[in-house]
Amino acid sequence: METETVFYAICAAAVLIMLEYFRRRRRRILSFVFGAATGLIALMLVNKFGFVIGADIPLNTFNICGSAVLGAPFVVCLVILNFL
């Protein structure tokens, strides 16, 4: 199996898990909007001020969609992966 295929399968599974999480919440839309907003704000802050800690996270489609669906933990994982 190719590494890229495994990567996309893991990303798809994470998105499905988060969508199921948002579906089970009492306030679905508010929960999703709050999670997406915190993720996007965290991504913008890391993109703007990440040079201070040595993290260079570009704004691309994958990062924006990932931070919108998965929230701030996605951005934290991106920063951690940037240091590895």
N, C-alpha and C positions, 0 to 999 in steps of 0.2 A: 504494500500500500504506500502511496506517495505521502510525503510529509504534508504537502499542501492540502490533500484530501482530508487527512486526519485533522488538520487545523480547522478547516471549514466545518467539519462535522462537530467538533467541540464547540465552535462558535455558535452553530445552529442549535445545539443542545442547550447552551447557556441562555440563548434568546428565548427558546421555548420554555425553559424553567422560569425565567423572569416573567414572561407573559402569563404563565399559569399562576405565579405568585400574585401578580396584579389582578388577575381575574378573581381570585379568592378573597381579596381584600374587600372590606365593607365599602370604603370610598375609593372605588377603582380609579376613576379619572384623576381625582385629586392626588392619590398616591403615585400614579404614573407621572403626572405633571411635576410633582415635587421631586421625584427621583430623577427625572430627565433634567430638570433645571439645575439640581445640585451637581449632576454629572457634567453637564455642559459648562457650568460656571467653573468647576474644578479644572476641566480641560483647558478652558480659556486662560485661567490663572497660571497653570503649568506652562502653557505655550508662551505666555507673556513674560513670566518671571522665573521660568525653569532654569535659565542660565545661572542663577544664583546658586542652585544646588547641583548644577551640572546635568540637568535633565533636558534633553532636546526632543520634545514630543511634537511632531508636525500635525497640522490640521489637515486631515484627509477624510475621505468618505468613511473609511472603516473606523477611525477613531471617533468621529462625530456620531455615527450611528451606534457604536458600542457604548459610548458614554451616555447617549440619550436613553438607551434601553437598559443598560446595566447600572448606570449611575456612577457615583464617586468611587466605589470599589474598583471599577474598571480602570479609572485613571490612576489609582494607587498601584494597581498591577502593572500598568504601562510604565510608570516611573521605576518600579522595582525591576522590571525586565530591561529597562534602559541601562541600569547599572550592572546587569549580568553580562 
